[in-house]
Amino acid sequence: MTVTYSRRVADAGLGTFFHLLLRWKGSIYKLLYRELIIFTLLYYFFSVVYRFVLNDDQKRLFEKLSIYCDRYAELIPVSFVLGFYVTLVVSRWWGQFENVPWPDRLAALVGGHVRGADETSRLTRRTLMRYANLSGVLIYRSVSTAVYKRFPTMEHLVQAGLMTSEELRHLEDLPSPHNKFWVPCMWFVSLALRARTEGRINNDVALTALLTELNSLRAKCMKLYGYDWISLPLVYTQVATVAVYSFFLACLIGRQFLDPTQGYPGHEMDFYLPIFTLLQFFFYVGWLKVAEQLINPFGEDDDDFETNWLVDRNLQVSLLSVDEMYDSLPLVERDMYWNESEPQPPYTTASAEHRKPSFMGSALDISVPKEEMEFQSNLEQIKENEEANYSTPLLGGLGRLLGVHSPNFPRSSRVSLLRRRPGAPLSRFPLYLHTEAPLTQGQARQEGDPDYAFSTTPLYERPGFYSCPQTPIHCIPPAVPRPRPARRLYQYTEAWGFSWTKDLSLSVSSLGGVA
């Protein structure tokens, strides 16, 4: 059913898509030719009535009706409604394909963790994978018309070898009115637990891996069931359908070619074939037909999923993985690149042009002049470069060309990162950097105030100015937390008795004197 044309569009060239226009299966022509024929016949019916049946007074009335329909038909938001509707349908269609259950990973885990070469172990592995495939067949039978036609009753599943008569009896005896696609999954769990008890599964980690993958497979089956149960809102489908067909019903009258002698605007020429109206019908109705085909991909359209092929493929691959390929390994030998550190597989003549050197990165192609490769050892020069580029985020040459100037910063002969700034507290710098003159009493009082030290420092000289965002968060600088004064305790001395002290502990000698 699925129409595959990937090989046709592998290379983009002249007329690549043109060849696809000539295909019939799965094409828009096959979907649309009936509606297009009906629309064309109705259009010519009204045209013949207007030209040969109506009298002059009736023709003038028909012409007014035609102009009215042509004017107000454009108010129908066909493109808007169809665009959202088709987008939703396509995303839903791809979501259903992503949730198609594939048992390959589960088969690899069963073949790797359920050990044993005896007949019982082989029976266990094959039965586990048959249960997993049976769960997928039951959900396909519920949502796909093609699979249901293949297995119309549960007896057909027994005859096909997907389940046994005993399993069918257990399934039918289960008192549940709901879909029972999950029952084989529970049989899988019970059989896996038995294999763990018998030692065919070595440890609980392996058992957990099996059950986790089984739950993933069951979750995909449940999502397919949910997609089939919860369709797109019916009102949305109705709105899109009514919008398209009502628009072209109005076009049957509004797009008629009127008598040129009457002088109606836009009707200076008389044709019999409405080419652009037919193209518009082809695009809009074809767009709607795409949504109709993709809204349920488990049907029997040309582009619907090959569910019967999925049933056959999954059963064969899973049984091969756990039976014929169990512990099947070819002879392990050295490869032909055993002593080569850089293996180079050969190219054929047809593929030699596709051999390309390894991509090392786009920045490695940059050429830097030799004089600009030297490291700068003078920190003052680095600061000058930063100040020059501070207010010029563009390239230096382009900034100067546009007249963007840098701010004038004060220069200093000392290294700015180590120089103690005026008013800064002494504790921020090592003692050997304090080379200024002694401070006066008023300056010393300000020296101990951290708020004063912070506020007197210029903005561009504050730490982190060039690395932080240059837009201030607040116009007022944040207050620096003041140091908490130490607690004062009484201390006893022989000469003065008790006195205040900043020491947190009592002097041992004082305590001895008290004694």
N, C-alpha and C positions, 0 to 999 in steps of 0.2 A: 504493500500500500504506500509506504513512504517513497517519495520521489527524491532521489539523490542525484545531484548534478555538481558535486564538489570538484570532480576532475575537469569538468568543462570550464570552470572559472579559476583553475589553479594559476593561470598566467593571464594578466591583464593585457589585452591587446586590442587591435582593431576588430570590432565585430564580435567580441567575446560574449556579450549579453545578447547580441542579435541572434545567435544560434539558439538561445533558450526560447526566443519568441516563436520558434517554429515547432515547439514540442506541444503535444496535445494532452497527454496524461498529466493530470495535476495542474493544468493551465487555467488561466482566467477565462479563456474562450469556452472551455468545457463547462465551467460553472455558470457562465453568464449568457450563453447564446440564446437560451429560451426566453429569458426576460428581455433581451435586446430585440428579438424578433417580435415579441408582443408589443413592445413600446413603439417600434417602427410602424407596425401595422395600424396601431391606434392613431399615430401621428398622421399617417396618410389618409386615414378615414376622415378625420376632422378637416384635413386640407381639401379633400375632394368635396366634402359637404360645403365648405366655404366657397370654393371656386365655381361649382357647377350646380348646386342645389338651391342655395339661398338667393333671394332677390336682392335688389339694391338696398332697401331699408333694413332687411335682415343682415346684410353684409356690414352696414355701418354699425349696427348693434354688436355684431360679433367682433368687429375691429376694436370697439371700445372695451369689450370684455377681454380681448387679447392683451391690449395695452395695460389694463388693470392687473391681470394675472402676472404679466411679465414684471411689472413694477413691484408688486408686493411679494412675489415668490422669493425675491432676494432677502427678505427679512427672516426667512427660515434659517437658523444657524446650523446648516448641514455639516460644514467642515468642523465646527467646534464640537458638536455632539459626536460625530463619527471619530474624530481624533482621540478624544478621551475614551470612548468605548473600545476602539480597536486596541489602544495601548493597554487597557485593563485586560482585555481578552488575551493578548499575546503574552503578557507577564503571567497570567494564570496558566496558559498553555505550557510555557517553559517550566513553571513550578511543578506541574504534574509530571513532566518528563524527569525532572530531578528527583522525584520521589518514586520512580519505578524501582522495585526491589531487585537487586542483583545479589545472588548468593555466593559470589566468588570469594569474598573475604571470609565468609563463614566456612566455606569448604576448605580453604587453606588452614583455618584454625582447627577444624575437625581432623583433617589429615595429619596435622602436626602434634595435636595433644591427645587424641584418642589412640593409644598405642596398642599394638598386638597384631601378630600375623595369623592368628588362628581364625577359624570360621566365625566364632562368636564376635570377635572384635571387628571383623569385616562386616558382619551383619549389623553391628551397632553403628558403624560409620555410615553405611548406606542408608539405614533407616533414619538416622538423624537428618541427613540431607533430603531424604524423600519427604519428611515432615515439613522441612523448611520450604521446599518447592510446592507441597500441597497447600500450604497457607497462601502462597502467591497465586496459585491457580484458583483457589476459592475466591480471592478478592478480584482477580481478573474476571471470573465468571459472573461476579456481581456488578461490575462496572462496564464491561466490554461486551457489545453485542456479538462480535466475531467469536470470542471464546465461549459465550453462552450457546451459540449455534453449534459449536464443536462439541460441547458437553452439556446438553440440555437437561440432563438429570444426573443425580449422584451415582446412579448405576453405571453411567458412562465413564465416570472417573475410576470405578472399580474395574471395568473392562479395559480401560486404558492402562492399568497398572499403577496409577498414582496413589491408590489406597486399596486396602484389603476389605473383604466383607466384614471381618470382625471390627475393623476400624469404623466402617460405615455404621455398623450396629451401635457402637459406642457413641458415635456422633449424633445419630438420630434419637438415641435414648436420653440424650442430655436435655433436661427440661428448661430450654431457653428459647424465647420467641425472637431473639435477635440474630444478627448475622454471626455465624460460627467460624469465621475464618481464623480466629485466634486459638481454636482448640488444638490444631496440630502444633502450635508453639508450646502449649502446655505439655503435650506429649514429648516434645523435644526436651523440655526441662526435666521431666521425670526420668527419661532415658539417660540423660547426661548425669543426673545424680546417681543413678544405678551404676553407670560406668565408673564414677568416682568412688563409689563404695567398693566395687569389685577391683579397684586398682588400675583400671585401664586409662584413667586420667590421673596423672602423677600427683598433682597438687591442687590446692584450692585456687591458686593464681590462674592456672590454666582453665579451671572451671569458670572462674569469674570472667575471663576473656571470652569464652564461648557464650556465656549468657549475655554479656554486654553486646556482642555483635548480633545475637538473636534479637535482643530488644531493639536495636537499630533497624533491623529488617522488619520487625513487627510495627515499629513506628511509621515506616514508610508505607506499609500496607494500610495503616490507620489513616494516614494523610490522603491516600487515594480514595479511601472510603468517604472521608470528609469532603473532598473535592466533588465527589459524585453526589453527595447528600446536599451540600450547600452550594447552590448554583449562583451565578450572578443575579442580582436583583431583577426580577421580571420587569419592573417598571422601567429600568434602564434599557433593557433590550427593546421594550415596546417604544420608548421615546426615540431611540436610534432608528428603528424600522419605520415608524410613522413619519419621522422627519425626512427620511430619504424618499419614501414613496409619495408622500404628499407634495414634495418639491417637484417631482417629475410629473405628477398628475397636473399640477399647475403649468408645467412647461409644455404639456400637450396642446394647450390653447395659447399660452403666452408666447411661445416661440414660433408661432405660425408666421409665414411670410405674407404680409398684407399688401394690398393694392398700392403700387408706388404712386399712382396718380393722385391719391388722397393727401400726399405730403406729410405723412406721419414721421416724426423724428426716428431715425434708425431703420427706416423701411424704404430706403431709396432704391434697393435692388430686390429682385424677385427670383428666388431659387426654389427648387423642389426638394432638395436633400439638405436637411439641417446637420451639416457636418459637425460643427462644434457642440451642438446640443447632444448629438450621439456620443461624442467623445466625453462630454461631461457625464452622461449617463454611464458610460463605460467605466469611468474612474470612480464615481461615487457608489454606484451599485456594486461594482467590483470590490471596493473597499468594504462594503457591508458583507459581501459574500465571503471575504477573507475571515471576518469575525464569525460568521456562521459555520465555517469549516473548522476553525480552531477552538470554538467554545467547548466542544467535547471531542478530544482527540482519541477516544476509545471507541469510535464508531467504525464505519466502513468506507469513509471517504479516501480519496487518493493519498492525502497527506496525513492520515491518522496513524497512530502507532501500530507497529506490527506485533500485536499482543500474542497471537498464536506462535509466531516465530520466537518470541521471548519465552514462552512455555517450553518449546522444544529445546532451545539453546540452553536455558538455565538447568534443565534436568540433565542433559547430556554432560555439560561441563562440570557440574557439581559431583555427579557420580564418577566421572573420570578422575576428578581430583582426589577423591577419598578411596578409590578402589584400585584401578589400574596404575595410577601414579603414586600409590602409597609406597614409600621407601624405594621408589624407582629413581635411580640416579645413574647417569652415564659415567664412564670412566673419567676419573679426575687426573688430569695430566697438565704438564706445563704448557702455557700459552706461547705463541710465537714471539712475544715481546718480553720474554722472561728476563733477559739481561739488558734491556733497553730502558733508560730512564725517561725518554721522551718518545713514546710509541706514536707512530704516524701511519694510520691505516691508508691503504692506497686509494687512488681516485681512478675512475674510468675516464675514457676520453670524453664522454658526454657530460661528466660532472666536474671536469678539471677547472672549468671557469668559475665554479662556486667555491674554490679554495681561497680563503681569505686569511690574512694575518690576524693575530689575536688583537682585540681592542684593549688598549692599555689605559684609556681615559682621555677625555677631551682636553683637560688642562695641561697635559704633557706636551702639547703642540705649541705652547706659548713660548715665544722667544724673548729673553730678557737681556738687555745690553750688559756687557761685561762690567762696565763701571758701576752699574746698579746692583751687582751681585755681592758687593762687599758689605760686611756687617758694620753697623754704626756703633762705635764704642763710646761716643760722647752722649751722655744722657741729655745734656742741654740741647743738642741738635735734634734729638728725638722729640723733645718738648716743643721746639720751634716748629717742627713738621706737624705735630698734632694741632698746635694753635693755628697754623696756616690752613689746615683742612677742617677746622672745627665748624665754621659757618659755611663751608663750601662742600656740600655732600656730593656734588658732581665732580668730575675729573678736574684736576687743577687747571689745565690749559683751557678747558671749556668754561670753567668758572671765571677765569680772568677775561675770557673773550666776552662773556655776558655781563661783565662789570660787577661781579659778586666779590666783595672785599671781605677779608677776615678782620675780626676785632683786634684792636691794639692791646696787647697784653704787656704788663710790665716785665722787663728783662732783669735778670739777676746773674751775677757772675758765679754764684754758688749753685751747687746741685739742689734743685728745688725739692726733691724728695727727702733730703736730709736736713734742709735748713729749718731752724726753728722760727716760726712766724711770730710777729709781735702779738702779745696778748695770749699766746697759747700756754697752757699749764705746763710746768716743768716736768711733770711725771710722764708726759707723752714722748719725751726724747731722752736719749742717753746723756749723761753728764758731760762727756767729752765734746758734745756738740754745742753746749751752751757757751757761746763766745761773746755774747752781748755784755754791755756794761751792767753793773748792779742796778736793780730797780729801786725806785723811791717807795715811800710807805703807801702812797695811793695806788701806785702801780702794783705793788705787792698784794694789796687788798683785792684789786681786780684780777690778779694772777690766779688767785684761788677760786674764782668764780668760773665754773665750766660753761655757763650760758654766755658769759661775756666772751670767752675764748672762741666759742662757736660762732657767735654773731659777728665778731670782728674779722673773721677769716673771709676773704673774698670768695664769691661763689665758685669761680673757676679754679680756685686753689684748694677747694675742699676735697677730701679723699673720695675717690670714685666718681668725680665729675665727668670724666671722659668715658667711663664704662657704663654709667647709669643713664636712663632716659633724660634728655635735656629739658623736657617739659616738667616743671615742678608739680608735685602732687598738691601742695598747699603753699600759700604765699608766706606763711609764718614757719620758720624752722622749728623742728620738734625739740622739745626741752630735753636736755641731758639730765639723767637722774643724778641727784646730789648724793654724795657719800653720807652714810648714816653715822652720826657721832657715836663714839664708844661710850659704854656705860661707866660711870664713876662709882667707886666703892670707898668705904671708909678704910683707912689704914692707921694703925696705932704706931706711934713713935715715942721713944722715951723722953725726947725733949719737948715735943709739942702735943703729945696725946694723939687723939684721932684727927685726921686731916683727909681732904679729898685727894684722890689719885686716879689716873687713867688706866692703871694696871688692872686687869681683870682678875688677878689672883693675889691673895694676901702674902706678904713677905713672911718667909719662914722665921727669920730672925725676930720680926715683930711679934709673931705668935709666941716665940720663946720668951720674949720679954713680958708678955701678958701672963704667961705661966709663972 
